[in-house]
Every structure is written in C-alpha cells, then in structure tokens.
Amino acid sequence: MEEKVVRKLVTSIKCDVCGQTYRLANIKVIGHHEELWFFRVRCASCQAQCLVAAIVQRKESAALGDLTEAETASFKPVLVGVDDVLDMHNFLLDFDGDFAGLFSRA
C-alpha cells in the first residue's frame, strides 16, 4: 500500500494523552514489512510522542483468537469512577516512586 495513504490512515488515531488526532505532518514512517507498518507520531497539541505499530490490509480478515464472545466482552472499557480517583490519590500520597519495589511485592 502506498506510504501516503497509510500515513493518512494514521491521522484517524487519537493521542492517548490529550485525545487529539495526529496531523499528517507529525507522522513519520519508520519502516514496514508486508502488512506490518511502524510509525513515530507526535501530537501537535500536547507534544506527546509514541510508536505506532499497525497491520494495514486491503481486504478484511477475520479476527484471530480463541476467546468466546463473553470473554471478549469482558475486555470492554470500564469507566473510571470517583472512588477510583480517590483510591489512586490516597495511594500516591505515600508512594515514593519505587516501581521496582512496588512490583516485587506481588
């Protein structure tokens, strides 16, 4: 698929930080192999940068996986509630930034 067309498709992706769509001028193709493309994108609004990996196909293909419909439905996004925000606030009050220690306590 032509690079310009694929870059245009990436403009429909929204920034994870601020929710704005990426501008064509801020999408750089790092490389691709067959249908797998890698892009470096920068948000014009908040300046966040990220790597995007995408499989770009001309034809529609069936989803791959062995999850049932019920299992797939369990991955639907869950809204963050007031209690969730308060719990995180309380956690961060005492958190010293030691992620290695935090994850080794599991």
Buried (B, 14 or more C-beta within 10 A) or exposed (E): EEEEEBBEBBBEBEBEEEEEEBEEEBBEBEEBEEEEBBBEBBBBBEEEEBEBEBEBEEEEEEEEEEEEEEEEEEEEEEEEEEEEEEEEEEEEEEEEEEEEEEEEEE
